[in-house]
């Protein structure tokens, strides 16, 4: 059934393809490979096909449901560690997964044996962001996981990885990047490949990609990047990245009403109400294209904007917004925002 709502996002597929290729080129200049992170678009096949048509070898996502939804011949890389109860689905829908818990790894081993498959494990370590991963100081835990994977007939240890700027705003620098290199060297005897992956970060590493003065350690050979490709933004400071298309996604929302209303200070304000709310997406992460408009806030199904400096807008008119990553993810995760694809 077609959506009845008049709220929709336009997706410029050509601009997305340009961003994919630009990121591939930047990574190549820095001797790293790109693992595009597609979790924000929740398995949207038309967007996935832009990646399918590109030279990338891997598609990364954090949700098993997304992997079950979309079609690709690329390597499927699960980048959120699983729990033991998900082991069967991990083996069924993914070729490679980030893992950091020995009990989960053992469950994946059993499921892989049952399915007659070999599953690739990349060990996730925490070098300071304090979210997921084996703490870099806990070398015993890292070695235990590495040894188990290496001795398994159903698993292959194919790399090591870390996250940046996912929880504590911890950004890559020479010291913490070298922590990952040290751990990579520590588990070198346990790798089941001659070309182990050293996955050294995400879109927060973009500043290094475009810098003339900063470099990745020579051991780094992969970046997992999503926000930069989708929005052309650096999550480290939410700035636009030179060379990227920044309007791949555009949100269109009609005004339900426009009235002059008294605010708390008894001053009159021209306010508009939009037919979109917190149930649809994160309102704090939408940015009006018309800079005269200000987003004041919203409730579950409506958003209020200040139109005092834009008096020409009336009810029924459509407002246009850029999306930050939080709004993009929640809009695609929901079911009330339509999608229109352009080239």
VOPAGU-2260 file (C-alpha; in pm, 1 decimal, decimal comma):
REM VOPAGU-2260
SITE   aa  ch    i         X         Y         Z
SITE  UNK   A    0       0,0       0,0       0,0
SITE  UNK   A    1     130,4     344,3     -94,8
SITE  UNK   A    2     189,0     588,6     188,3
SITE  UNK   A    3     -88,3     843,4     237,9
SITE  UNK   A    4     145,4    1087,4     412,3
SITE  UNK   A    5     279,5    1378,2     206,5
SITE  UNK   A    6     608,3    1374,5     396,7
SITE  UNK   A    7     888,7    1231,2     184,7
SITE  UNK   A    8    1262,2    1221,1     126,8
SITE  UNK   A    9    1417,4    1263,3    -216,7
SITE  UNK   A   10    1729,9    1054,7    -273,7
SITE  UNK   A   11    1965,1    1164,8    -549,7
SITE  UNK   A   12    2121,8     834,9    -653,1
SITE  UNK   A   13    2379,0     991,0    -886,7
SITE  UNK   A   14    2511,1    1217,5    -612,7
SITE  UNK   A   15    2531,0     914,8    -383,1
SITE  UNK   A   16    2731,0     726,3    -647,1
SITE  UNK   A   17    2962,7    1027,3    -675,3
SITE  UNK   A   18    3018,8    1022,4    -297,3
SITE  UNK   A   19    3089,4     649,4    -301,9
SITE  UNK   A   20    3351,1     689,1    -573,5
SITE  UNK   A   21    3503,3     996,0    -406,6
SITE  UNK   A   22    3543,6     800,7     -81,4
SITE  UNK   A   23    3697,7     506,4    -264,8
SITE  UNK   A   24    3947,4     744,4    -425,2
SITE  UNK   A   25    4035,1     909,1     -91,9
SITE  UNK   A   26    4087,7     569,9      69,1
SITE  UNK   A   27    4304,0     452,6    -220,3
SITE  UNK   A   28    4523,9     761,1    -186,3
SITE  UNK   A   29    4577,2     661,3     178,0
SITE  UNK   A   30    4635,6     290,8     100,6
SITE  UNK   A   31    4321,9     175,5     281,8
SITE  UNK   A   32    4012,2      -2,0     152,2
SITE  UNK   A   33    3658,8     117,8     205,8
SITE  UNK   A   34    3393,6     -81,3     389,7
SITE  UNK   A   35    3079,5     131,1     332,7
SITE  UNK   A   36    2842,9     134,5     630,0
SITE  UNK   A   37    2484,3     118,3     505,5
SITE  UNK   A   38    2297,6      85,1     837,1
SITE  UNK   A   39    2140,2     431,0     809,7
SITE  UNK   A   40    1923,5     337,6     510,2
SITE  UNK   A   41    1787,1      14,2     662,1
SITE  UNK   A   42    1829,7    -215,0     363,8
SITE  UNK   A   43    1676,5      15,8     100,2
SITE  UNK   A   44    1751,8    -185,0    -214,3
SITE  UNK   A   45    1772,2     105,6    -459,3
SITE  UNK   A   46    2037,8     266,1    -241,3
SITE  UNK   A   47    2212,3     -67,1    -183,0
SITE  UNK   A   48    2230,4    -111,3    -560,4
SITE  UNK   A   49    2439,7     207,0    -585,4
SITE  UNK   A   50    2697,6      25,3    -374,6
SITE  UNK   A   51    2644,1    -302,0    -563,5
SITE  UNK   A   52    2738,6    -120,5    -884,8
SITE  UNK   A   53    3056,7      22,9    -729,4
SITE  UNK   A   54    3401,8    -139,0    -694,2
SITE  UNK   A   55    3368,3    -183,2    -314,2
SITE  UNK   A   56    3418,3    -538,7    -193,2
SITE  UNK   A   57    3232,2    -519,7     139,2
SITE  UNK   A   58    2901,4    -383,7     270,6
SITE  UNK   A   59    2890,2    -319,6     645,2
SITE  UNK   A   60    2577,7    -296,3     861,1
SITE  UNK   A   61    2494,9    -324,6    1229,8
SITE  UNK   A   62    2155,3    -491,8    1193,6
SITE  UNK   A   63    2093,3    -853,7    1104,2
SITE  UNK   A   64    1743,2    -759,7     986,6
SITE  UNK   A   65    1893,6    -527,6     726,4
SITE  UNK   A   66    2117,8    -804,3     593,8
SITE  UNK   A   67    1815,0   -1032,6     569,4
SITE  UNK   A   68    1631,5    -761,4     372,1
SITE  UNK   A   69    1873,5    -652,1     101,4
SITE  UNK   A   70    2042,1    -833,4    -187,0
SITE  UNK   A   71    2411,3    -809,2    -264,9
SITE  UNK   A   72    2701,0   -1017,4    -390,7
SITE  UNK   A   73    2944,3    -816,6    -177,2
SITE  UNK   A   74    3095,4    -953,5     142,3
SITE  UNK   A   75    2847,7    -894,1     427,9
SITE  UNK   A   76    3019,3    -747,3     732,8
SITE  UNK   A   77    2829,6    -723,6    1063,8
SITE  UNK   A   78    2982,1    -436,3    1260,7
SITE  UNK   A   79    2783,4    -461,1    1584,7
SITE  UNK   A   80    2890,9    -751,9    1806,9
SITE  UNK   A   81    2619,2   -1013,1    1838,2
SITE  UNK   A   82    2483,2   -1197,5    2139,7
SITE  UNK   A   83    2503,8   -1574,1    2158,9
SITE  UNK   A   84    2133,1   -1616,7    2080,6
SITE  UNK   A   85    2190,5   -1446,6    1742,5
SITE  UNK   A   86    2465,5   -1685,8    1635,7
SITE  UNK   A   87    2251,2   -1878,2    1387,6
SITE  UNK   A   88    2141,8   -1558,6    1212,8
SITE  UNK   A   89    2498,3   -1423,3    1209,7
SITE  UNK   A   90    2618,0   -1730,5    1023,0
SITE  UNK   A   91    2316,3   -1730,4     788,6
SITE  UNK   A   92    2323,7   -1366,0     684,1
SITE  UNK   A   93    2684,7   -1251,5     727,9
SITE  UNK   A   94    3023,2   -1355,9     596,6
SITE  UNK   A   95    3223,3   -1161,8     854,2
SITE  UNK   A   96    3141,7   -1015,2    1193,5
SITE  UNK   A   97    3302,8    -798,6    1459,3
SITE  UNK   A   98    3306,0    -988,5    1789,4
SITE  UNK   A   99    3448,1    -928,5    2134,6
SITE  UNK   A  100    3285,2   -1187,3    2362,8
SITE  UNK   A  101    3418,3   -1542,5    2387,2
SITE  UNK   A  102    3078,1   -1697,2    2468,2
SITE  UNK   A  103    2928,5   -1541,4    2156,2
SITE  UNK   A  104    3223,2   -1654,5    1945,5
SITE  UNK   A  105    3176,5   -2010,0    2074,8
SITE  UNK   A  106    2806,7   -1998,1    1982,8
SITE  UNK   A  107    2892,6   -1877,0    1631,5
SITE  UNK   A  108    3140,3   -2162,5    1605,3
SITE  UNK   A  109    2864,3   -2415,2    1682,1
SITE  UNK   A  110    2621,9   -2256,2    1437,8
SITE  UNK   A  111    2884,8   -2249,4    1163,1
SITE  UNK   A  112    2953,7   -2618,5    1223,4
SITE  UNK   A  113    2583,1   -2698,3    1201,1
SITE  UNK   A  114    2546,7   -2503,8     875,9
SITE  UNK   A  115    2867,9   -2640,5     728,2
SITE  UNK   A  116    3002,9   -2288,2     679,8
SITE  UNK   A  117    3320,0   -2102,5     766,8
SITE  UNK   A  118    3262,7   -1764,5     930,2
SITE  UNK   A  119    3518,3   -1482,5     948,4
SITE  UNK   A  120    3579,8   -1312,8    1282,2
SITE  UNK   A  121    3734,3    -968,8    1325,4
SITE  UNK   A  122    3809,8    -896,8    1690,1
SITE  UNK   A  123    3685,5    -564,8    1819,5
SITE  UNK   A  124    3896,8    -377,0    2072,3
SITE  UNK   A  125    3822,6     -61,0    2269,9
SITE  UNK   A  126    4110,0     185,1    2267,6
SITE  UNK   A  127    3932,6     459,8    2458,1
SITE  UNK   A  128    3579,3     530,0    2332,5
SITE  UNK   A  129    3442,5     308,5    2615,3
SITE  UNK   A  130    3163,1     154,3    2415,3
SITE  UNK   A  131    3200,4    -196,9    2270,9
SITE  UNK   A  132    3513,2    -406,3    2236,7
SITE  UNK   A  133    3776,7    -576,2    2447,2
SITE  UNK   A  134    3960,7    -306,8    2643,7
SITE  UNK   A  135    4304,3    -262,9    2491,4
SITE  UNK   A  136    4468,6    -321,1    2829,8
SITE  UNK   A  137    4299,0    -661,9    2865,0
SITE  UNK   A  138    4540,6    -858,3    2651,3
SITE  UNK   A  139    4448,5   -1189,9    2814,5
SITE  UNK   A  140    4089,3   -1163,6    2691,2
SITE  UNK   A  141    4206,5   -1066,8    2343,7
SITE  UNK   A  142    4447,9   -1357,7    2324,0
SITE  UNK   A  143    4185,5   -1603,6    2451,7
SITE  UNK   A  144    3943,0   -1502,2    2178,9
SITE  UNK   A  145    4213,6   -1506,3    1912,3
SITE  UNK   A  146    4334,6   -1851,4    2013,9
SITE  UNK   A  147    3983,7   -1998,8    2014,9
SITE  UNK   A  148    3902,0   -1864,9    1669,1
SITE  UNK   A  149    4235,5   -1978,9    1530,3
SITE  UNK   A  150    4192,1   -2335,8    1654,3
SITE  UNK   A  151    3831,5   -2365,2    1535,3
SITE  UNK   A  152    3757,7   -2555,8    1215,9
SITE  UNK   A  153    3455,3   -2336,2    1147,5
SITE  UNK   A  154    3595,5   -1989,8    1212,0
SITE  UNK   A  155    3873,6   -1779,5    1061,9
SITE  UNK   A  156    4044,8   -1492,8    1241,5
SITE  UNK   A  157    4075,5   -1233,5     967,0
SITE  UNK   A  158    4141,2    -906,5    1145,1
SITE  UNK   A  159    4120,0    -657,9    1428,0
SITE  UNK   A  160    3917,1    -336,8    1455,1
SITE  UNK   A  161    3827,7     -45,4    1677,9
SITE  UNK   A  162    3563,5     228,5    1696,7
SITE  UNK   A  163    3604,7     604,3    1728,3
SITE  UNK   A  164    3360,2     879,0    1823,8
SITE  UNK   A  165    3069,6     639,5    1884,5
SITE  UNK   A  166    3010,8     708,6    2253,3
SITE  UNK   A  167    3266,8     929,8    2427,4
SITE  UNK   A  168    3366,3    1140,8    2127,4
SITE  UNK   A  169    3708,5     975,0    2126,7
SITE  UNK   A  170    3889,7    1071,6    1804,8
SITE  UNK   A  171    4183,5     905,7    1630,3
SITE  UNK   A  172    4533,4    1029,7    1709,1
SITE  UNK   A  173    4884,1     891,7    1676,6
SITE  UNK   A  174    4887,6     738,9    2025,2
SITE  UNK   A  175    4557,9     553,1    2013,6
SITE  UNK   A  176    4605,9     439,3    1654,3
SITE  UNK   A  177    4933,8     284,0    1763,6
SITE  UNK   A  178    4748,7      99,6    2042,9
SITE  UNK   A  179    4558,8     -85,1    1769,5
SITE  UNK   A  180    4880,0    -156,9    1580,5
SITE  UNK   A  181    5036,3    -304,3    1894,9
SITE  UNK   A  182    4739,0    -536,6    1948,8
SITE  UNK   A  183    4740,7    -634,2    1582,5
SITE  UNK   A  184    5103,5    -738,7    1618,1
SITE  UNK   A  185    5024,5    -926,9    1940,2
SITE  UNK   A  186    4770,2   -1156,8    1773,6
SITE  UNK   A  187    4964,2   -1193,4    1450,2
SITE  UNK   A  188    5039,5   -1566,2    1513,1
SITE  UNK   A  189    4665,8   -1640,2    1532,3
SITE  UNK   A  190    4551,0   -1490,5    1203,0
SITE  UNK   A  191    4408,0   -1733,0     950,4
SITE  UNK   A  192    4493,2   -1514,2     653,0
SITE  UNK   A  193    4805,9   -1363,5     506,0
SITE  UNK   A  194    4627,0   -1029,1     469,2
SITE  UNK   A  195    4455,9    -952,9     799,6
SITE  UNK   A  196    4218,7    -658,6     816,2
SITE  UNK   A  197    4320,1    -372,9    1044,1
SITE  UNK   A  198    4000,8    -169,7    1049,3
SITE  UNK   A  199    4108,6     156,1    1200,7
SITE  UNK   A  200    3802,0     373,6    1222,6
SITE  UNK   A  201    3497,3     530,8    1062,2
SITE  UNK   A  202    3384,6     862,5     913,9
SITE  UNK   A  203    3549,8    1038,2    1208,7
SITE  UNK   A  204    3878,5     950,6    1040,9
SITE  UNK   A  205    3794,4    1168,3     741,0
SITE  UNK   A  206    4018,1    1449,1     867,4
SITE  UNK   A  207    4315,0    1217,3     827,2
SITE  UNK   A  208    4202,7    1109,7     479,8
SITE  UNK   A  209    4202,8    1467,8     352,6
SITE  UNK   A  210    4503,0    1596,6     549,5
SITE  UNK   A  211    4841,2    1666,6     398,6
SITE  UNK   A  212    5008,4    1638,8     739,0
SITE  UNK   A  213    4837,1    1340,9     907,9
SITE  UNK   A  214    4871,5     976,8     810,1
SITE  UNK   A  215    4737,6     640,0     917,1
SITE  UNK   A  216    4984,8     382,5    1046,6
SITE  UNK   A  217    5099,8     166,1     757,6
SITE  UNK   A  218    4926,8    -134,5     915,9
SITE  UNK   A  219    4579,7      25,1     880,2
SITE  UNK   A  220    4411,6    -108,3     568,4
SITE  UNK   A  221    4036,0     -52,7     614,4
SITE  UNK   A  222    3794,0     223,5     714,6
SITE  UNK   A  223    3424,0     167,6     787,0
SITE  UNK   A  224    3248,3     481,8     661,5
SITE  UNK   A  225    2881,9     571,1     637,5
SITE  UNK   A  226    2799,4     929,6     735,3
SITE  UNK   A  227    3062,1    1080,1     506,3
SITE  UNK   A  228    2924,1     889,8     207,6
SITE  UNK   A  229    2557,0     952,4     279,0
SITE  UNK   A  230    2571,0    1315,4     392,8
SITE  UNK   A  231    2919,9    1447,2     322,9
SITE  UNK   A  232    2961,0    1524,5     693,0
SITE  UNK   A  233    3244,6    1459,9     936,5
SITE  UNK   A  234    3086,2    1329,2    1260,7
SITE  UNK   A  235    3383,1    1455,0    1459,6
SITE  UNK   A  236    3248,1    1811,7    1436,1
SITE  UNK   A  237    2941,7    1776,3    1208,4
SITE  UNK   A  238    3114,8    1984,6     942,7
SITE  UNK   A  239    3078,8    1937,2     568,3
SITE  UNK   A  240    3372,6    1758,4     405,3
SITE  UNK   A  241    3527,1    1926,4      98,6
SITE  UNK   A  242    3466,5    1736,7    -223,6
SITE  UNK   A  243    3141,8    1567,1    -117,1
SITE  UNK   A  244    2784,2    1611,1    -234,3
SITE  UNK   A  245    2597,4    1721,4      78,2
SITE  UNK   A  246    2239,0    1707,3     -48,2
SITE  UNK   A  247    2194,4    1342,5    -143,4
SITE  UNK   A  248    1892,7    1330,2      90,4
SITE  UNK   A  249    1630,1    1606,9     110,7
SITE  UNK   A  250    1329,3    1607,2     344,0
SITE  UNK   A  251    1000,2    1758,0     221,7
SITE  UNK   A  252     727,6    1838,1     478,0
SITE  UNK   A  253     399,2    2031,1     432,8
SITE  UNK   A  254     274,6    2294,9     673,3
SITE  UNK   A  255     -48,9    2202,4     851,8
SITE  UNK   A  256    -111,1    2558,2     970,2
SITE  UNK   A  257      45,9    2903,0     992,0
SITE  UNK   A  258     -76,6    3148,9    1256,6
SITE  UNK   A  259      40,3    3448,7    1455,1
SITE  UNK   A  260      61,2    3331,1    1818,3
SITE  UNK   A  261     172,9    3483,0    2143,2
SITE  UNK   A  262     485,6    3327,2    2291,4
SITE  UNK   A  263     572,0    3290,0    2659,8
SITE  UNK   A  264     708,4    3644,9    2659,2
SITE  UNK   A  265     373,8    3776,9    2526,6
SITE  UNK   A  266     539,2    3876,8    2200,4
SITE  UNK   A  267     368,5    3770,0    1880,0
SITE  UNK   A  268     541,4    3507,6    1669,4
SITE  UNK   A  269     447,5    3368,6    1330,1
SITE  UNK   A  270     445,1    2993,3    1386,1
SITE  UNK   A  271     398,2    2701,9    1152,1
SITE  UNK   A  272     312,7    2343,3    1235,7
SITE  UNK   A  273     457,4    2059,1    1028,8
SITE  UNK   A  274     305,9    1716,1     976,6
SITE  UNK   A  275     605,3    1532,7    1116,7
SITE  UNK   A  276     712,8    1450,0    1471,0
SITE  UNK   A  277     938,4    1252,6    1699,4
SITE  UNK   A  278     777,8     926,5    1589,7
SITE  UNK   A  279     902,3     994,1    1236,3
SITE  UNK   A  280    1258,3    1111,4    1296,0
SITE  UNK   A  281    1487,3    1301,9    1532,7
SITE  UNK   A  282    1362,4    1658,0    1499,2
SITE  UNK   A  283    1678,3    1806,8    1648,7
SITE  UNK   A  284    1868,5    1678,8    1344,2
SITE  UNK   A  285    1671,3    1846,5    1064,8
SITE  UNK   A  286    1802,2    2174,4     919,4
SITE  UNK   A  287    1577,5    2410,3     717,2
SITE  UNK   A  288    1721,2    2494,0     375,5
SITE  UNK   A  289    1570,6    2838,6     422,1
SITE  UNK   A  290    1794,4    2983,2     691,8
SITE  UNK   A  291    1520,8    3226,8     798,4
SITE  UNK   A  292    1321,9    2935,1     942,1
SITE  UNK   A  293    1394,4    2802,2    1290,6
SITE  UNK   A  294    1289,2    2464,7    1429,9
SITE  UNK   A  295    1140,7    2524,8    1776,2
SITE  UNK   A  296    1066,6    2164,7    1873,7
SITE  UNK   A  297     789,7    1913,4    1849,8
SITE  UNK   A  298     588,6    1628,1    1992,1
SITE  UNK   A  299     517,8    1274,1    1877,4
SITE  UNK   A  300     357,8    1367,9    1546,4
SITE  UNK   A  301     407,1    1741,9    1487,0
SITE  UNK   A  302     692,6    1991,4    1463,4
SITE  UNK   A  303     670,4    2365,9    1531,2
SITE  UNK   A  304     877,0    2616,7    1336,2
SITE  UNK   A  305     928,8    2991,4    1364,9
SITE  UNK   A  306     830,6    3165,0    1039,4
SITE  UNK   A  307     855,0    3521,4    1171,8
SITE  UNK   A  308    1132,0    3608,4     926,2
SITE  UNK   A  309     969,5    3419,1     639,1
SITE  UNK   A  310     617,5    3566,5     618,2
SITE  UNK   A  311     538,5    3439,7     268,8
SITE  UNK   A  312     486,5    3079,1     381,7
SITE  UNK   A  313     125,3    2964,1     424,2
SITE  UNK   A  314     -54,4    2643,9     517,0
SITE  UNK   A  315     -12,6    2372,4     256,3
SITE  UNK   A  316     330,8    2498,8     151,1
SITE  UNK   A  317     616,1    2251,2     158,4
SITE  UNK   A  318     927,9    2316,3     364,9
SITE  UNK   A  319    1258,2    2159,2     269,8
SITE  UNK   A  320    1520,3    2032,5     513,2
SITE  UNK   A  321    1867,8    1885,2     511,7
SITE  UNK   A  322    1920,0    1583,1     734,6
SITE  UNK   A  323    2188,6    1511,9     987,4
SITE  UNK   A  324    2275,1    1149,0    1054,5
SITE  UNK   A  325    2033,3    1102,3    1345,3
SITE  UNK   A  326    1739,9    1219,0    1135,8
SITE  UNK   A  327    1844,1    1008,7     836,6
SITE  UNK   A  328    1865,2     688,6    1040,9
SITE  UNK   A  329    1534,2     733,7    1218,3
SITE  UNK   A  330    1348,0     840,0     903,1
SITE  UNK   A  331    1453,7     524,6     719,6
SITE  UNK   A  332    1386,6     305,5    1022,5
SITE  UNK   A  333    1025,0     423,0    1039,9
SITE  UNK   A  334     735,2     369,6     803,9
SITE  UNK   A  335     574,1     713,1     770,3
SITE  UNK   A  336     822,8     895,5     547,7
SITE  UNK   A  337     798,1     834,4     174,0
SITE  UNK   A  338    1093,7     800,8     -63,7
SITE  UNK   A  339    1139,9     947,5    -408,8
SITE  UNK   A  340    1447,2     848,5    -610,3
SITE  UNK   A  341    1611,0    1087,6    -858,1
SITE  UNK   A  342    1926,1    1097,0   -1067,9
